Amino acid sequence: MLHTVSSQPSSRNQSSSLRRALSVLQYVSDRANETRGVPLSRIAEDLKISKSSVLRLTTPLLDTNLLIRDRQTGWFRLGHGALRLGQAYLASLDLRTVAAEPLRRMQRMLGETCHLVVYEPPDVVYIDKVENDHQVRMASRIGNRVPAYRTAVGKAILAWLPEEAVQAAIDRGLAPVTGRTLADPESLRADLQRIRRRGYAIDDRENEEEVRCVAAPIFDHSDEVIGALSVSSLASRMKPARVREVGPLVMRFGMEISRVFGSAKVPAEIPRE
């Protein structure tokens, strides 16, 4: 009689080895700022794996250049294979695609119109919008361009741009469109400072007479701002107390998207206002 030999134990062993190899890769990756690398003994001690097991687990990582080992010291560092993987991952990311699900989740949670924008100086361009459930609709449309200085999304971006970029936006003019538009450089710069401190921006009827918006930035792997998302509502619904509730939530959704892009940036703690 023929006996069937189960491959299940072998599969489990391979899976366990893969997980342990990935844990070694993650360990070295988390210490990438240590330019000399990480010694074998430290990996073994911290991960509670024998040195011989570490050497065995790192063999395929070295073969694929995910790790490299210094010939003189024997210490491990990330290899150029990890860079290629990272570049391929970043190349596959599209802001609208990545933000689509969080944007819709945010809209369901807050029940107001939500926007996603990118910056094309000196304007923001709306690239996605999820409408509210009310009778009143926001005038914004996908593809619309609006000067950054008078919108929450625009100020959320300007707050984390270099000084020369902010000055360039100011030089294009700060024409008021409502009585509350920040139409002078000093007022705008002071507001950008407040935004950086609390982590989110507020458009207090600065672009439309009866609309308040709350926005947060989105960062990429180099911690540079690449866009912003916002919640907009009639000022009669979005009162100041509601703004203070919504701000931290919008900021958290912005950071959720930012983390997908590889950002490690964490905004300052939100102060009491």
Secondary structure as GFF3:
##gff-version 3
##sequence-region A 1 273
A	DSSP	alpha_helix	8	30	.	.	.	ID=ss1
A	DSSP	alpha_helix	40	47	.	.	.	ID=ss2
A	DSSP	alpha_helix	51	63	.	.	.	ID=ss3
A	DSSP	beta_strand	67	69	.	.	.	ID=ss4
A	DSSP	beta_strand	76	78	.	.	.	ID=ss5
A	DSSP	alpha_helix	80	91	.	.	.	ID=ss6
A	DSSP	alpha_helix	95	110	.	.	.	ID=ss7
A	DSSP	beta_strand	113	120	.	.	.	ID=ss8
A	DSSP	beta_strand	123	130	.	.	.	ID=ss9
A	DSSP	beta_strand	145	147	.	.	.	ID=ss10
A	DSSP	three_ten_helix	148	150	.	.	.	ID=ss11
A	DSSP	alpha_helix	152	158	.	.	.	ID=ss12
A	DSSP	alpha_helix	163	171	.	.	.	ID=ss13
A	DSSP	alpha_helix	185	198	.	.	.	ID=ss14
A	DSSP	beta_strand	201	204	.	.	.	ID=ss15
A	DSSP	beta_strand	211	219	.	.	.	ID=ss16
A	DSSP	beta_strand	225	234	.	.	.	ID=ss17
A	DSSP	alpha_helix	240	260	.	.	.	ID=ss18
###
